[in-house]
């Protein structure tokens, strides 16, 4: 008899509060799915090495990377004889290497990557991961390809992997080695990035690149 009373009481509660139990169940399921979704996204971001919500990859070197849009520009354009190349090594890093000569008033080698107009108004710095050879290099960018000048930031390397942050405000306008009386790089548009070596001496160099991104 007691079991019958309990059963009837339970059915009555389910009938009266059934919709509330359903809401609670839906909330619990939705809440769990939301947590799981956040966990999956966080895991994906961590695997890729950066958070898509705050950073944007410009170029990530891998074994399968297409580097046809990267081109070498040496001082031969001004009569020099420096030589360089860009390749992908066995572990998937980009390698910019060569020899800088001072003959015929030369003295630089560079590699550049051009792309369509990129809106960078939501960012304020570049992040590069590189491994140098103890020599000094320049990171260079252009807002527009048709501008005669570039913006540069000079940095040193130490033969180990380095992650270097370069605020836009530290990129200064330059043309043929001369600093220009102009504002630093603004956070509007971007059409070219690159690296250059020009230390006013003859030297061979080897420079590895992992990624270049915006933050």
QUILINPE-V910775 format. One record per residue. RES is the residue in one letter. SS is DSSP state (2 for helix, 1 for strand, 0 for the rest). PSI is psi in whole degrees, -180 to 180 (NA if undefined). D_CENTER is the distance of its C-alpha to the mean C-alpha in Angstrom with 1 decimal. Layout:
RES,SS,PSI,D_CENTER / RES,SS,PSI,D_CENTER
//
This chain:
X,0,-43,73.2 / X,2,-40,70.6 / X,2,-38,68.0 / X,2,-42,68.9 / X,2,-45,68.6 / X,2,-42,65.1 / X,2,-45,64.0 / X,2,-42,65.4 / X,2,-40,63.8 / X,2,-43,60.4 / X,2,-40,60.7 / X,2,-44,61.7 / X,2,-42,58.6 / X,2,-38,56.3 / X,2,-42,58.1 / X,2,-45,57.8 / X,2,16,54.3 / X,2,-42,52.8 / X,2,-34,50.4 / X,2,-40,49.1 / X,2,-37,48.5 / X,2,-41,46.6 / X,2,-44,44.4 / X,2,-42,43.7 / X,2,-43,42.9 / X,2,-41,40.5 / X,2,-45,38.8 / X,2,-45,38.4 / X,2,-48,37.0 / X,2,-42,34.5 / X,2,-43,33.5 / X,2,-41,33.0 / X,2,-40,31.0 / X,2,-44,28.8 / X,2,-44,28.2 / X,2,-40,27.6 / X,2,-41,25.0 / X,2,-40,23.1 / X,2,-43,23.3 / X,2,-44,22.0 / X,2,-43,19.0 / X,2,-40,18.3 / X,2,-44,18.8 / X,2,-45,16.4 / X,2,-41,13.6 / X,2,-37,14.6 / X,2,-42,14.9 / X,2,-17,11.4 / X,0,1,10.2 / X,0,162,8.9 / X,0,118,11.0 / X,0,-23,10.7 / X,0,-20,13.1 / X,0,-11,11.2 / X,0,154,7.4 / X,1,125,6.0 / X,1,131,3.7 / X,1,-49,4.8 / X,1,131,5.9 / X,1,113,6.8 / X,0,132,10.1 / X,0,171,13.1 / X,0,-35,16.8 / X,0,7,17.1 / X,0,139,14.3 / X,0,113,15.9 / X,0,21,15.4 / X,0,-25,18.2 / X,0,0,16.1 / X,1,129,15.3 / X,1,145,18.5 / X,1,135,20.2 / X,1,107,22.0 / X,1,178,24.5 / X,2,1,27.4 / X,2,-23,29.7 / X,2,-15,29.1 / X,2,13,31.2 / X,0,-1,33.7 / X,0,-180,32.0 / X,0,16,31.8 / X,0,150,28.4 / X,1,140,26.8 / X,1,171,23.4 / X,1,163,21.5 / X,1,134,18.2 / X,1,173,18.6 / X,1,127,17.3 / X,0,-176,19.1 / X,0,-20,21.0 / X,0,2,18.4 / X,0,11,15.6 / X,0,148,13.8 / X,1,139,13.6 / X,1,118,16.4 / X,1,114,17.3 / X,1,161,20.9 / X,1,-155,24.2 / X,1,127,26.9 / X,1,130,27.2 / X,0,149,30.8 / X,0,1,32.7 / X,2,148,35.3 / X,2,36,36.2 / X,2,28,34.4 / X,0,-162,31.0 / X,0,19,28.4 / X,0,156,24.8 / X,1,147,22.4 / X,1,160,19.0 / X,1,138,16.5 / X,1,146,14.9 / X,1,119,12.9 / X,1,150,14.4 / X,1,177,14.1 / X,1,166,16.0 / X,1,123,16.0 / X,1,128,13.1 / X,1,118,14.2 / X,0,22,12.2 / X,0,-19,15.3 / X,0,9,14.1 / X,0,164,11.5 / X,0,4,12.5 / X,1,159,10.0 / X,1,150,6.9 / X,1,123,5.9 / X,1,143,6.4 / X,1,116,8.4 / X,1,164,11.4 / X,1,114,15.1 / X,0,-161,17.5 / X,0,23,21.3 / X,0,-1,22.5 / X,0,169,22.2 / X,1,143,20.6 / X,1,170,17.9 / X,1,136,16.4 / X,1,129,12.9 / X,1,146,14.0 / X,1,160,13.3 / X,1,136,15.8 / X,0,-41,16.5 / X,0,139,19.1 / X,0,-29,19.9 / X,0,1,23.5 / X,0,140,23.2 / X,0,-17,24.8 / X,0,165,22.7 / X,1,173,19.1 / X,1,137,17.4 / X,1,155,16.8 / X,1,123,16.0 / X,1,142,17.8 / X,1,157,17.1 / X,1,157,19.1 / X,0,162,18.5 / X,0,21,20.8 / X,0,12,20.8 / X,0,165,18.8 / X,1,134,15.3 / X,1,139,13.6 / X,1,115,10.7 / X,1,129,10.9 / X,1,131,10.4 / X,1,98,11.4 / X,1,145,13.1 / X,2,-39,13.9 / X,2,-14,17.5 / X,2,1,17.2 / X,0,112,16.3 / X,1,148,19.9 / X,1,137,21.5 / X,1,152,22.9 / X,1,119,25.1 / X,0,45,26.5 / X,0,-4,26.1 / X,1,135,27.6 / X,1,140,26.0 / X,0,149,26.9 / X,0,75,28.5 / X,0,160,25.9 / X,0,158,23.6 / X,0,174,20.1 / X,0,131,17.1 / X,0,157,17.6 / X,0,70,15.3 / X,0,-72,16.7 / X,1,160,15.4 / X,1,134,13.1 / X,1,-8,14.2 / X,1,141,13.2 / X,1,161,10.9 / X,1,177,12.5 / X,1,148,14.1 / X,1,145,17.8 / X,1,128,20.6 / X,0,85,23.8 / X,0,17,25.8 / X,0,35,29.2 / X,0,158,30.5 / X,0,132,30.8 / X,1,150,28.5 / X,1,155,26.7 / X,1,158,23.1 / X,1,118,20.6 / X,1,120,16.9 / X,1,146,14.6 / X,1,133,10.8 / X,1,-57,9.0 / X,1,162,5.3 / X,1,125,3.3 / X,1,170,1.5 / X,1,151,5.2 / X,0,NA,7.9
//
